[in-house]
Structure formats: C-alpha cells, structure tokens
Amino acid sequence: MSKKDKDSKVEDPQVEDQTTTTAEAEADAPKELRSPEEQLQDQLVAEKDKFMRLFAEFENYKKRTTKERIELFKTAGQDVMVSMLPILDDFERGLMHIEDDKEAEELRKGVLLIYNKLVNTLEQKGLSKIDIKQGDTFNADEHEAITQIPAPNEDLKGKIIDVVERGYKLGDKVIRFPKVVIGQ
C-alpha cells in the first residue's frame, strides 16, 4: 500500500460525516422554506399530541387513585379487625367451657348475647368466617397446617382432622388463614 492509499482511507470517514451533515441540513432546509402557516400547523399538531398524552396520563392517574382509595376504604379497618380476632377466639373458648357448667346458665346466655352482638357488628363491617370442617381436603393456599398427626382412618389422610383457629376474611382479602391439623 502506498502512502496515498493510506491517506485516502483515513479521509473516507470524514467524507461520510460531511455527507450526513449536509443531508441533515437539507432536511431542515425545507422547514425553513415553508410558510409561517405551515410551521404553525406543525407546532399545533405537536402541542395537540403533547396535550393528548398529558390528558391520558392524568386520566390514568385519576383511575389509579380512585381504585387505591376504594381499596383503602375496604380494608381501612383491617388493623382493628385483626386485633379483634383474638377476642373472638377467647369468647368462643369461654362459651365452650361455660356450656359444661350447668349452674352458669344465666351467665352463658349473657356471654352468648354479647358474643353475638360483637360478631354481628364485625360482619356488618365486612368480616366473615372462612368455613372449613373436619374432613375437608387440605389446601396449602387456603389453610395453614400447624401439625400433622397419624390419620385415624384411611379416609382422613391428607384431610383436615381438627381446626385449631378459625380463619377470617375482610371483604375478599384473607386476614387470617385457618390453622388446622391434618392427617398423615
């Protein structure tokens, strides 16, 4: 290779850069040659596009905040409900022990009346029990297994033997999964 060939190869990228620069200048030139009305029309189209995008973004923001607000109202009392669940459990345990005592019939009626009033009030606020019984099939997505024991018979293998704690929902959201014992 001669020195001239090397110099021409070095100059080739510069020539390409100059051609792209002139092509860009030519593309901009017709905009400058256009009438002021056409330029204003292009600006109007660009501003309309910006406005429509901003408007769509704002509409999405309104929908999202409305949805979040509705969700917040649905579960606003979740902390209160969760703190009330141990009280419900204590009432249920107390009612089971009072039923054994025949002399405390009037006491049982009073406690049962208070318990029912509490349950009805919480149900009005959206709390509901998750219904499960002995013999239901265990599902890890819906139940919390606290232990496994040998099944009393073959039919109860992999099924719920006992419910230790009830589960509760607030609206559609599970706030406490039922704690169960399953057969092995």
N, C-alpha and C positions, 0 to 999 in steps of 0.2 A: 504494500500500500504506500502510496506517495503521500507527501505532506499535504497536498491539496485535497486528496480524498478524505483525510482525517479532519481537515478544517471544514470541509463541506458537511460531513456527518455531524460535527459539533453544531454547525449553524442550522441544521434541519429543525431541531426543536424550537428554535427561536422563530423560524419562519412559520411553523404551525401555530405558535402562540399569537403571532401577528394576524394570521388569517382568522382565528376565532375571535380576536378582539374586534376586527373590522366587521365580522358577521354580526356581533352583538350591537355594534354601533349602527349598522344598517337596520337591524330590527327595531332599535329605538328611534331611528330617524322617521319612520312613518308616523309614529305617535306625535312627534313634534310637528309634522306637516299636516296633521289632522286639524279640523276646525275646532274652535273652542266648545261648540255644542257637543261634538263627538267626545271630546275629552271629559266634559261634564257628565255626559251619559255614562261613560265608563266609571267615573267616580261614583255616580249614583248607583250603578249596579254593584260596585264593590261595597258601598255603605249599606245597601239593602241586604247583601249577603252577611255582612257583619251583624246587622240588626237581627236578622232571622236566626243566626247562630246564637246570639246573646239571648234572644227571646226563648228559643228552645231550651237553652241551658237553664234559664230562670224557671221555666215550666217544670223541668225535671227536678230542680231544687224544691219547688213548692210541693210536688208529688211526694218526694222523698221525706220532707219534713212532716207532711201530713201523715204519712204512713208511720213514721217514727213516733209521732205524737199519739196516734191511735194505739200503737203497741205499748207505749208508756202508760197510757190510761188503763189498758187491760191488765198490766202487771204492776201497777203502781203500788198496790198493797201486798206485793209478794213477800217483802221482808216481814210485814206484820203477820201474814198468813203462816209463813214458815215458823215464826216464833210462837204461834198459837197451836201448832201441831202437837208439841209435847203435852200441852194442857188437855187437848182432846184425848190423847193416849192415856193420860192419868185418869180422866173421867171414865173412860171405858174400863180400865183396870179396877177402879173403885166400884163401878156398877157390878162387875163380876163378883167381887168379894162381898158386896152388900147383899146380893141375891142369896148367898149361902146362909146369911143370918136372918132367921125368921122373925126375931124380935124387932128388927130395924126396918119394918115395912114402911112406916111413915117417912123415915129418913131416905129410904130408897126412892120413894115417889118424889120427894123434894129434889134429890140429886138428879133424878131422871128428867124432871121438868127443866132444871137449869141446863142440863146437857143438851136436851132437845132444842131449847131456845138458842144456845150457842151454835149448834150445828146448823139450824135454820138460818141464822144471821150470816154465818160464813158461807153457806150455799147461795144466799142472795148476792153476796159479793163475788161469786164466781168459783168458789171452792167446790170440788166434787171428789168423791172417793173413787179409787180405781178398784173395780170389782174383780176379785180373784177368790177362788175356793180351793179347798183341798182336792187334789186330783187333776187340776188344770195342768196343761203342758208347760214346762218351764221355758221361758224365752229370755235370753240374756239382755235383749234390747228393752224389755218391759219390766223385768224383775231384777232384784238384787239378791243373789244367793249368799247367805251368811254361813251356811254349813251344809254338808251332805251327810246323810245317815243311811244305813242299810235299809232298803225298802222292805216294808212288812210283807208285801207280796209282789209278784212279778208285774202286775198291772201298774204299780206306782213307780217303777224305775223311770228316772228322767222326768218325773212329775213332781208337783208341789205336794209335800207332806204336811207342812204347817206354815201358817202366816204369822210371823213374829211381829211385824209392824205394817200397818196399812199404808198404802200409797195414796197420794193426793195429786190432783191436777188443779191448776188455776187457769181457767179458760181452757185452751188447748195445750198448755205447757205443763209438763210434769214437774212439780216442785219437790216431790219426794217419791222415789221408787219404792214399791212394796218390798219389804225384807222377808225372804222366805227360806224355808228348809226344804231341800229336795232329796228325793230318793236316789240311791246309788245302785 
